[in-house]
Amino acid sequence: MQSETQSMIENVARKNLARVLESDVAPGDLDLDTDLAGDYGLTSLNKVVFLMSACDEAGVSLASFTEPDVAGMTTLREVTEALTRHAGEVA
């Protein structure tokens, strides 16, 4: 069962990803396990923009993540899980 925090963060991540994608995909239609770069065409720059806005809206410091952490987030599920792990931490 998904926690309320995880559900909120998933919604935030979906909305912010849909905003930066080149296509008109509705947030609810985004697959959690689809490769962000390979299948959705997310560029490195757009990934940073997406993560910055998702972190800001979720109240998670982007500084919580190292460069390898960010590189390892290849799906929306991985982004959601990473943001959930750091939710509520003091920046």
Phi and psi restraints in degrees (range 20) as a CNS / XPLOR table:
assign (resid 1 and name C) (resid 2 and name N)
       (resid 2 and name CA) (resid 2 and name C) 1.0 -80.3 20.0 2
assign (resid 2 and name N) (resid 2 and name CA)
       (resid 2 and name C) (resid 3 and name N) 1.0 135.8 20.0 2
assign (resid 2 and name C) (resid 3 and name N)
       (resid 3 and name CA) (resid 3 and name C) 1.0 -73.0 20.0 2
assign (resid 3 and name N) (resid 3 and name CA)
       (resid 3 and name C) (resid 4 and name N) 1.0 162.1 20.0 2
assign (resid 3 and name C) (resid 4 and name N)
       (resid 4 and name CA) (resid 4 and name C) 1.0 -62.2 20.0 2
assign (resid 4 and name N) (resid 4 and name CA)
       (resid 4 and name C) (resid 5 and name N) 1.0 -40.2 20.0 2
assign (resid 4 and name C) (resid 5 and name N)
       (resid 5 and name CA) (resid 5 and name C) 1.0 -63.1 20.0 2
assign (resid 5 and name N) (resid 5 and name CA)
       (resid 5 and name C) (resid 6 and name N) 1.0 -46.5 20.0 2
assign (resid 5 and name C) (resid 6 and name N)
       (resid 6 and name CA) (resid 6 and name C) 1.0 -63.2 20.0 2
assign (resid 6 and name N) (resid 6 and name CA)
       (resid 6 and name C) (resid 7 and name N) 1.0 -39.7 20.0 2
assign (resid 6 and name C) (resid 7 and name N)
       (resid 7 and name CA) (resid 7 and name C) 1.0 -64.5 20.0 2
assign (resid 7 and name N) (resid 7 and name CA)
       (resid 7 and name C) (resid 8 and name N) 1.0 -42.7 20.0 2
assign (resid 7 and name C) (resid 8 and name N)
       (resid 8 and name CA) (resid 8 and name C) 1.0 -63.7 20.0 2
assign (resid 8 and name N) (resid 8 and name CA)
       (resid 8 and name C) (resid 9 and name N) 1.0 -44.1 20.0 2
assign (resid 8 and name C) (resid 9 and name N)
       (resid 9 and name CA) (resid 9 and name C) 1.0 -66.8 20.0 2
assign (resid 9 and name N) (resid 9 and name CA)
       (resid 9 and name C) (resid 10 and name N) 1.0 -38.4 20.0 2
assign (resid 9 and name C) (resid 10 and name N)
       (resid 10 and name CA) (resid 10 and name C) 1.0 -60.7 20.0 2
assign (resid 10 and name N) (resid 10 and name CA)
       (resid 10 and name C) (resid 11 and name N) 1.0 -43.4 20.0 2
assign (resid 10 and name C) (resid 11 and name N)
       (resid 11 and name CA) (resid 11 and name C) 1.0 -63.0 20.0 2
assign (resid 11 and name N) (resid 11 and name CA)
       (resid 11 and name C) (resid 12 and name N) 1.0 -42.1 20.0 2
assign (resid 11 and name C) (resid 12 and name N)
       (resid 12 and name CA) (resid 12 and name C) 1.0 -61.4 20.0 2
assign (resid 12 and name N) (resid 12 and name CA)
       (resid 12 and name C) (resid 13 and name N) 1.0 -46.5 20.0 2
assign (resid 12 and name C) (resid 13 and name N)
       (resid 13 and name CA) (resid 13 and name C) 1.0 -64.0 20.0 2
assign (resid 13 and name N) (resid 13 and name CA)
       (resid 13 and name C) (resid 14 and name N) 1.0 -43.5 20.0 2
assign (resid 13 and name C) (resid 14 and name N)
       (resid 14 and name CA) (resid 14 and name C) 1.0 -59.9 20.0 2
assign (resid 14 and name N) (resid 14 and name CA)
       (resid 14 and name C) (resid 15 and name N) 1.0 -47.2 20.0 2
assign (resid 14 and name C) (resid 15 and name N)
       (resid 15 and name CA) (resid 15 and name C) 1.0 -63.0 20.0 2
assign (resid 15 and name N) (resid 15 and name CA)
       (resid 15 and name C) (resid 16 and name N) 1.0 -44.2 20.0 2
assign (resid 15 and name C) (resid 16 and name N)
       (resid 16 and name CA) (resid 16 and name C) 1.0 -71.6 20.0 2
assign (resid 16 and name N) (resid 16 and name CA)
       (resid 16 and name C) (resid 17 and name N) 1.0 -34.3 20.0 2
assign (resid 16 and name C) (resid 17 and name N)
       (resid 17 and name CA) (resid 17 and name C) 1.0 -66.7 20.0 2
assign (resid 17 and name N) (resid 17 and name CA)
       (resid 17 and name C) (resid 18 and name N) 1.0 -45.7 20.0 2
assign (resid 17 and name C) (resid 18 and name N)
       (resid 18 and name CA) (resid 18 and name C) 1.0 -58.5 20.0 2
assign (resid 18 and name N) (resid 18 and name CA)
       (resid 18 and name C) (resid 19 and name N) 1.0 -33.9 20.0 2
assign (resid 18 and name C) (resid 19 and name N)
       (resid 19 and name CA) (resid 19 and name C) 1.0 -66.1 20.0 2
assign (resid 19 and name N) (resid 19 and name CA)
       (resid 19 and name C) (resid 20 and name N) 1.0 -35.3 20.0 2
assign (resid 19 and name C) (resid 20 and name N)
       (resid 20 and name CA) (resid 20 and name C) 1.0 -94.7 20.0 2
assign (resid 20 and name N) (resid 20 and name CA)
       (resid 20 and name C) (resid 21 and name N) 1.0 -11.4 20.0 2
assign (resid 20 and name C) (resid 21 and name N)
       (resid 21 and name CA) (resid 21 and name C) 1.0 -71.3 20.0 2
assign (resid 21 and name N) (resid 21 and name CA)
       (resid 21 and name C) (resid 22 and name N) 1.0 149.4 20.0 2
assign (resid 21 and name C) (resid 22 and name N)
       (resid 22 and name CA) (resid 22 and name C) 1.0 -73.6 20.0 2
assign (resid 22 and name N) (resid 22 and name CA)
       (resid 22 and name C) (resid 23 and name N) 1.0 -19.4 20.0 2
assign (resid 22 and name C) (resid 23 and name N)
       (resid 23 and name CA) (resid 23 and name C) 1.0 -100.3 20.0 2
assign (resid 23 and name N) (resid 23 and name CA)
       (resid 23 and name C) (resid 24 and name N) 1.0 166.0 20.0 2
assign (resid 23 and name C) (resid 24 and name N)
       (resid 24 and name CA) (resid 24 and name C) 1.0 -93.8 20.0 2
assign (resid 24 and name N) (resid 24 and name CA)
       (resid 24 and name C) (resid 25 and name N) 1.0 72.9 20.0 2
assign (resid 24 and name C) (resid 25 and name N)
       (resid 25 and name CA) (resid 25 and name C) 1.0 -100.3 20.0 2
assign (resid 25 and name N) (resid 25 and name CA)
       (resid 25 and name C) (resid 26 and name N) 1.0 130.0 20.0 2
assign (resid 25 and name C) (resid 26 and name N)
       (resid 26 and name CA) (resid 26 and name C) 1.0 -71.6 20.0 2
assign (resid 26 and name N) (resid 26 and name CA)
       (resid 26 and name C) (resid 27 and name N) 1.0 143.4 20.0 2
assign (resid 26 and name C) (resid 27 and name N)
       (resid 27 and name CA) (resid 27 and name C) 1.0 -51.5 20.0 2
assign (resid 27 and name N) (resid 27 and name CA)
       (resid 27 and name C) (resid 28 and name N) 1.0 -40.5 20.0 2
assign (resid 27 and name C) (resid 28 and name N)
       (resid 28 and name CA) (resid 28 and name C) 1.0 -69.5 20.0 2
assign (resid 28 and name N) (resid 28 and name CA)
       (resid 28 and name C) (resid 29 and name N) 1.0 -17.3 20.0 2
assign (resid 28 and name C) (resid 29 and name N)
       (resid 29 and name CA) (resid 29 and name C) 1.0 -90.6 20.0 2
assign (resid 29 and name N) (resid 29 and name CA)
       (resid 29 and name C) (resid 30 and name N) 1.0 -5.6 20.0 2
assign (resid 29 and name C) (resid 30 and name N)
       (resid 30 and name CA) (resid 30 and name C) 1.0 -73.7 20.0 2
assign (resid 30 and name N) (resid 30 and name CA)
       (resid 30 and name C) (resid 31 and name N) 1.0 131.5 20.0 2
assign (resid 30 and name C) (resid 31 and name N)
       (resid 31 and name CA) (resid 31 and name C) 1.0 -85.1 20.0 2
assign (resid 31 and name N) (resid 31 and name CA)
       (resid 31 and name C) (resid 32 and name N) 1.0 128.6 20.0 2
assign (resid 31 and name C) (resid 32 and name N)
       (resid 32 and name CA) (resid 32 and name C) 1.0 -62.8 20.0 2
assign (resid 32 and name N) (resid 32 and name CA)
       (resid 32 and name C) (resid 33 and name N) 1.0 -24.9 20.0 2
assign (resid 32 and name C) (resid 33 and name N)
       (resid 33 and name CA) (resid 33 and name C) 1.0 -107.4 20.0 2
assign (resid 33 and name N) (resid 33 and name CA)
       (resid 33 and name C) (resid 34 and name N) 1.0 10.1 20.0 2
assign (resid 33 and name C) (resid 34 and name N)
       (resid 34 and name CA) (resid 34 and name C) 1.0 -82.6 20.0 2
assign (resid 34 and name N) (resid 34 and name CA)
       (resid 34 and name C) (resid 35 and name N) 1.0 139.3 20.0 2
assign (resid 34 and name C) (resid 35 and name N)
       (resid 35 and name CA) (resid 35 and name C) 1.0 -65.3 20.0 2
assign (resid 35 and name N) (resid 35 and name CA)
       (resid 35 and name C) (resid 36 and name N) 1.0 124.2 20.0 2
assign (resid 35 and name C) (resid 36 and name N)
       (resid 36 and name CA) (resid 36 and name C) 1.0 -62.6 20.0 2
assign (resid 36 and name N) (resid 36 and name CA)
       (resid 36 and name C) (resid 37 and name N) 1.0 -44.8 20.0 2
assign (resid 36 and name C) (resid 37 and name N)
       (resid 37 and name CA) (resid 37 and name C) 1.0 -83.1 20.0 2
assign (resid 37 and name N) (resid 37 and name CA)
       (resid 37 and name C) (resid 38 and name N) 1.0 -51.2 20.0 2
assign (resid 37 and name C) (resid 38 and name N)
       (resid 38 and name CA) (resid 38 and name C) 1.0 -66.9 20.0 2
assign (resid 38 and name N) (resid 38 and name CA)
       (resid 38 and name C) (resid 39 and name N) 1.0 -40.8 20.0 2
assign (resid 38 and name C) (resid 39 and name N)
       (resid 39 and name CA) (resid 39 and name C) 1.0 -101.1 20.0 2
assign (resid 39 and name N) (resid 39 and name CA)
       (resid 39 and name C) (resid 40 and name N) 1.0 -36.9 20.0 2
assign (resid 39 and name C) (resid 40 and name N)
       (resid 40 and name CA) (resid 40 and name C) 1.0 -94.7 20.0 2
assign (resid 40 and name N) (resid 40 and name CA)
       (resid 40 and name C) (resid 41 and name N) 1.0 -8.5 20.0 2
assign (resid 40 and name C) (resid 41 and name N)
       (resid 41 and name CA) (resid 41 and name C) 1.0 72.3 20.0 2
assign (resid 41 and name N) (resid 41 and name CA)
       (resid 41 and name C) (resid 42 and name N) 1.0 24.3 20.0 2
assign (resid 41 and name C) (resid 42 and name N)
       (resid 42 and name CA) (resid 42 and name C) 1.0 -70.0 20.0 2
assign (resid 42 and name N) (resid 42 and name CA)
       (resid 42 and name C) (resid 43 and name N) 1.0 121.9 20.0 2
assign (resid 42 and name C) (resid 43 and name N)
       (resid 43 and name CA) (resid 43 and name C) 1.0 -80.2 20.0 2
assign (resid 43 and name N) (resid 43 and name CA)
       (resid 43 and name C) (resid 44 and name N) 1.0 166.2 20.0 2
assign (resid 43 and name C) (resid 44 and name N)
       (resid 44 and name CA) (resid 44 and name C) 1.0 -58.9 20.0 2
assign (resid 44 and name N) (resid 44 and name CA)
       (resid 44 and name C) (resid 45 and name N) 1.0 -43.3 20.0 2
assign (resid 44 and name C) (resid 45 and name N)
       (resid 45 and name CA) (resid 45 and name C) 1.0 -63.3 20.0 2
assign (resid 45 and name N) (resid 45 and name CA)
       (resid 45 and name C) (resid 46 and name N) 1.0 -46.2 20.0 2
assign (resid 45 and name C) (resid 46 and name N)
       (resid 46 and name CA) (resid 46 and name C) 1.0 -66.2 20.0 2
assign (resid 46 and name N) (resid 46 and name CA)
       (resid 46 and name C) (resid 47 and name N) 1.0 -29.7 20.0 2
assign (resid 46 and name C) (resid 47 and name N)
       (resid 47 and name CA) (resid 47 and name C) 1.0 -65.5 20.0 2
assign (resid 47 and name N) (resid 47 and name CA)
       (resid 47 and name C) (resid 48 and name N) 1.0 -42.0 20.0 2
assign (resid 47 and name C) (resid 48 and name N)
       (resid 48 and name CA) (resid 48 and name C) 1.0 -65.2 20.0 2
assign (resid 48 and name N) (resid 48 and name CA)
       (resid 48 and name C) (resid 49 and name N) 1.0 -44.7 20.0 2
assign (resid 48 and name C) (resid 49 and name N)
       (resid 49 and name CA) (resid 49 and name C) 1.0 -60.4 20.0 2
assign (resid 49 and name N) (resid 49 and name CA)
       (resid 49 and name C) (resid 50 and name N) 1.0 -45.1 20.0 2
assign (resid 49 and name C) (resid 50 and name N)
       (resid 50 and name CA) (resid 50 and name C) 1.0 -59.6 20.0 2
assign (resid 50 and name N) (resid 50 and name CA)
       (resid 50 and name C) (resid 51 and name N) 1.0 -49.5 20.0 2
assign (resid 50 and name C) (resid 51 and name N)
       (resid 51 and name CA) (resid 51 and name C) 1.0 -65.7 20.0 2
assign (resid 51 and name N) (resid 51 and name CA)
       (resid 51 and name C) (resid 52 and name N) 1.0 -39.3 20.0 2
assign (resid 51 and name C) (resid 52 and name N)
       (resid 52 and name CA) (resid 52 and name C) 1.0 -61.5 20.0 2
assign (resid 52 and name N) (resid 52 and name CA)
       (resid 52 and name C) (resid 53 and name N) 1.0 -46.5 20.0 2
assign (resid 52 and name C) (resid 53 and name N)
       (resid 53 and name CA) (resid 53 and name C) 1.0 -70.4 20.0 2
assign (resid 53 and name N) (resid 53 and name CA)
       (resid 53 and name C) (resid 54 and name N) 1.0 -38.7 20.0 2
assign (resid 53 and name C) (resid 54 and name N)
       (resid 54 and name CA) (resid 54 and name C) 1.0 -65.7 20.0 2
assign (resid 54 and name N) (resid 54 and name CA)
       (resid 54 and name C) (resid 55 and name N) 1.0 -43.3 20.0 2
assign (resid 54 and name C) (resid 55 and name N)
       (resid 55 and name CA) (resid 55 and name C) 1.0 -61.5 20.0 2
assign (resid 55 and name N) (resid 55 and name CA)
       (resid 55 and name C) (resid 56 and name N) 1.0 -45.7 20.0 2
assign (resid 55 and name C) (resid 56 and name N)
       (resid 56 and name CA) (resid 56 and name C) 1.0 -59.6 20.0 2
assign (resid 56 and name N) (resid 56 and name CA)
       (resid 56 and name C) (resid 57 and name N) 1.0 -47.7 20.0 2
assign (resid 56 and name C) (resid 57 and name N)
       (resid 57 and name CA) (resid 57 and name C) 1.0 -70.4 20.0 2
assign (resid 57 and name N) (resid 57 and name CA)
       (resid 57 and name C) (resid 58 and name N) 1.0 -31.7 20.0 2
assign (resid 57 and name C) (resid 58 and name N)
       (resid 58 and name CA) (resid 58 and name C) 1.0 -85.9 20.0 2
assign (resid 58 and name N) (resid 58 and name CA)
       (resid 58 and name C) (resid 59 and name N) 1.0 -7.6 20.0 2
assign (resid 58 and name C) (resid 59 and name N)
       (resid 59 and name CA) (resid 59 and name C) 1.0 74.4 20.0 2
assign (resid 59 and name N) (resid 59 and name CA)
       (resid 59 and name C) (resid 60 and name N) 1.0 30.8 20.0 2
assign (resid 59 and name C) (resid 60 and name N)
       (resid 60 and name CA) (resid 60 and name C) 1.0 -113.0 20.0 2
assign (resid 60 and name N) (resid 60 and name CA)
       (resid 60 and name C) (resid 61 and name N) 1.0 132.3 20.0 2
assign (resid 60 and name C) (resid 61 and name N)
       (resid 61 and name CA) (resid 61 and name C) 1.0 -72.5 20.0 2
assign (resid 61 and name N) (resid 61 and name CA)
       (resid 61 and name C) (resid 62 and name N) 1.0 129.2 20.0 2
assign (resid 61 and name C) (resid 62 and name N)
       (resid 62 and name CA) (resid 62 and name C) 1.0 -61.2 20.0 2
assign (resid 62 and name N) (resid 62 and name CA)
       (resid 62 and name C) (resid 63 and name N) 1.0 -26.3 20.0 2
assign (resid 62 and name C) (resid 63 and name N)
       (resid 63 and name CA) (resid 63 and name C) 1.0 -65.9 20.0 2
assign (resid 63 and name N) (resid 63 and name CA)
       (resid 63 and name C) (resid 64 and name N) 1.0 -10.6 20.0 2
assign (resid 63 and name C) (resid 64 and name N)
       (resid 64 and name CA) (resid 64 and name C) 1.0 -67.7 20.0 2
assign (resid 64 and name N) (resid 64 and name CA)
       (resid 64 and name C) (resid 65 and name N) 1.0 -17.4 20.0 2
assign (resid 64 and name C) (resid 65 and name N)
       (resid 65 and name CA) (resid 65 and name C) 1.0 -113.5 20.0 2
assign (resid 65 and name N) (resid 65 and name CA)
       (resid 65 and name C) (resid 66 and name N) 1.0 135.4 20.0 2
assign (resid 65 and name C) (resid 66 and name N)
       (resid 66 and name CA) (resid 66 and name C) 1.0 -85.2 20.0 2
assign (resid 66 and name N) (resid 66 and name CA)
       (resid 66 and name C) (resid 67 and name N) 1.0 170.1 20.0 2
assign (resid 66 and name C) (resid 67 and name N)
       (resid 67 and name CA) (resid 67 and name C) 1.0 -59.1 20.0 2
assign (resid 67 and name N) (resid 67 and name CA)
       (resid 67 and name C) (resid 68 and name N) 1.0 -44.0 20.0 2
assign (resid 67 and name C) (resid 68 and name N)
       (resid 68 and name CA) (resid 68 and name C) 1.0 -62.9 20.0 2
assign (resid 68 and name N) (resid 68 and name CA)
       (resid 68 and name C) (resid 69 and name N) 1.0 -34.1 20.0 2
assign (resid 68 and name C) (resid 69 and name N)
       (resid 69 and name CA) (resid 69 and name C) 1.0 -59.0 20.0 2
assign (resid 69 and name N) (resid 69 and name CA)
       (resid 69 and name C) (resid 70 and name N) 1.0 -49.4 20.0 2
assign (resid 69 and name C) (resid 70 and name N)
       (resid 70 and name CA) (resid 70 and name C) 1.0 -63.6 20.0 2
assign (resid 70 and name N) (resid 70 and name CA)
       (resid 70 and name C) (resid 71 and name N) 1.0 -43.1 20.0 2
assign (resid 70 and name C) (resid 71 and name N)
       (resid 71 and name CA) (resid 71 and name C) 1.0 -62.0 20.0 2
assign (resid 71 and name N) (resid 71 and name CA)
       (resid 71 and name C) (resid 72 and name N) 1.0 -32.6 20.0 2
assign (resid 71 and name C) (resid 72 and name N)
       (resid 72 and name CA) (resid 72 and name C) 1.0 -77.6 20.0 2
assign (resid 72 and name N) (resid 72 and name CA)
       (resid 72 and name C) (resid 73 and name N) 1.0 -11.5 20.0 2
assign (resid 72 and name C) (resid 73 and name N)
       (resid 73 and name CA) (resid 73 and name C) 1.0 -85.1 20.0 2
assign (resid 73 and name N) (resid 73 and name CA)
       (resid 73 and name C) (resid 74 and name N) 1.0 91.4 20.0 2
assign (resid 73 and name C) (resid 74 and name N)
       (resid 74 and name CA) (resid 74 and name C) 1.0 -104.6 20.0 2
assign (resid 74 and name N) (resid 74 and name CA)
       (resid 74 and name C) (resid 75 and name N) 1.0 -10.1 20.0 2
assign (resid 74 and name C) (resid 75 and name N)
       (resid 75 and name CA) (resid 75 and name C) 1.0 -130.0 20.0 2
assign (resid 75 and name N) (resid 75 and name CA)
       (resid 75 and name C) (resid 76 and name N) 1.0 162.8 20.0 2
assign (resid 75 and name C) (resid 76 and name N)
       (resid 76 and name CA) (resid 76 and name C) 1.0 -63.6 20.0 2
assign (resid 76 and name N) (resid 76 and name CA)
       (resid 76 and name C) (resid 77 and name N) 1.0 -34.0 20.0 2
assign (resid 76 and name C) (resid 77 and name N)
       (resid 77 and name CA) (resid 77 and name C) 1.0 -62.4 20.0 2
assign (resid 77 and name N) (resid 77 and name CA)
       (resid 77 and name C) (resid 78 and name N) 1.0 -43.4 20.0 2
assign (resid 77 and name C) (resid 78 and name N)
       (resid 78 and name CA) (resid 78 and name C) 1.0 -65.0 20.0 2
assign (resid 78 and name N) (resid 78 and name CA)
       (resid 78 and name C) (resid 79 and name N) 1.0 -38.2 20.0 2
assign (resid 78 and name C) (resid 79 and name N)
       (resid 79 and name CA) (resid 79 and name C) 1.0 -65.1 20.0 2
assign (resid 79 and name N) (resid 79 and name CA)
       (resid 79 and name C) (resid 80 and name N) 1.0 -47.0 20.0 2
assign (resid 79 and name C) (resid 80 and name N)
       (resid 80 and name CA) (resid 80 and name C) 1.0 -60.0 20.0 2
assign (resid 80 and name N) (resid 80 and name CA)
       (resid 80 and name C) (resid 81 and name N) 1.0 -44.1 20.0 2
assign (resid 80 and name C) (resid 81 and name N)
       (resid 81 and name CA) (resid 81 and name C) 1.0 -64.8 20.0 2
assign (resid 81 and name N) (resid 81 and name CA)
       (resid 81 and name C) (resid 82 and name N) 1.0 -40.6 20.0 2
assign (resid 81 and name C) (resid 82 and name N)
       (resid 82 and name CA) (resid 82 and name C) 1.0 -66.0 20.0 2
assign (resid 82 and name N) (resid 82 and name CA)
       (resid 82 and name C) (resid 83 and name N) 1.0 -44.0 20.0 2
assign (resid 82 and name C) (resid 83 and name N)
       (resid 83 and name CA) (resid 83 and name C) 1.0 -64.5 20.0 2
assign (resid 83 and name N) (resid 83 and name CA)
       (resid 83 and name C) (resid 84 and name N) 1.0 -39.3 20.0 2
assign (resid 83 and name C) (resid 84 and name N)
       (resid 84 and name CA) (resid 84 and name C) 1.0 -63.6 20.0 2
assign (resid 84 and name N) (resid 84 and name CA)
       (resid 84 and name C) (resid 85 and name N) 1.0 -40.7 20.0 2
assign (resid 84 and name C) (resid 85 and name N)
       (resid 85 and name CA) (resid 85 and name C) 1.0 -59.4 20.0 2
assign (resid 85 and name N) (resid 85 and name CA)
       (resid 85 and name C) (resid 86 and name N) 1.0 -34.0 20.0 2
assign (resid 85 and name C) (resid 86 and name N)
       (resid 86 and name CA) (resid 86 and name C) 1.0 -99.8 20.0 2
assign (resid 86 and name N) (resid 86 and name CA)
       (resid 86 and name C) (resid 87 and name N) 1.0 -1.6 20.0 2
assign (resid 86 and name C) (resid 87 and name N)
       (resid 87 and name CA) (resid 87 and name C) 1.0 -63.0 20.0 2
assign (resid 87 and name N) (resid 87 and name CA)
       (resid 87 and name C) (resid 88 and name N) 1.0 134.8 20.0 2
assign (resid 87 and name C) (resid 88 and name N)
       (resid 88 and name CA) (resid 88 and name C) 1.0 87.9 20.0 2
assign (resid 88 and name N) (resid 88 and name CA)
       (resid 88 and name C) (resid 89 and name N) 1.0 -5.8 20.0 2
assign (resid 88 and name C) (resid 89 and name N)
       (resid 89 and name CA) (resid 89 and name C) 1.0 -75.3 20.0 2
assign (resid 89 and name N) (resid 89 and name CA)
       (resid 89 and name C) (resid 90 and name N) 1.0 147.4 20.0 2
assign (resid 89 and name C) (resid 90 and name N)
       (resid 90 and name CA) (resid 90 and name C) 1.0 -82.7 20.0 2
assign (resid 90 and name N) (resid 90 and name CA)
       (resid 90 and name C) (resid 91 and name N) 1.0 127.5 20.0 2
